[in-house]
Amino acid sequence: MAQMNMQKMMKQARKMQEEMEKAQEEAALLEATATAGGGMVKVVASGNGSIKSVSIARDVVDPDDVEMLEDLVLAATNEALAQAGELAQARMSAVTGGLNLPGF
């Protein structure tokens, strides 16, 4: 009887691991877009934390104020990464039922 329960638990654990791997793959495909400066800078980030694209409007490029452009890129990048992280976490939570499993 205990042997059957252990086998059942192992089967459930394998299934959950497979579902989590699939969710991680799906999360990597998610994209979040953030803008700064009223849309002058746009950054797209993926659910796995990589930056997919950065777009900068010509109007915001001022050689005399490079710091402002740097700040806008930084703000949009941080926001896109935060949004992508939230999307990925929501996808993983759907699989784990809200359990916080380290490494997933």
PyMOL commands that set and color helices and strands:
alter all, ss='L'
color gray80, all
select helices_A, chain A and resi 2-29+58-60+66-96
alter helices_A, ss='H'
color red, helices_A
select strands_A, chain A and resi 31-36+41-46+51-56
alter strands_A, ss='S'
color yellow, strands_A
deselect
rebuild
show_as cartoon
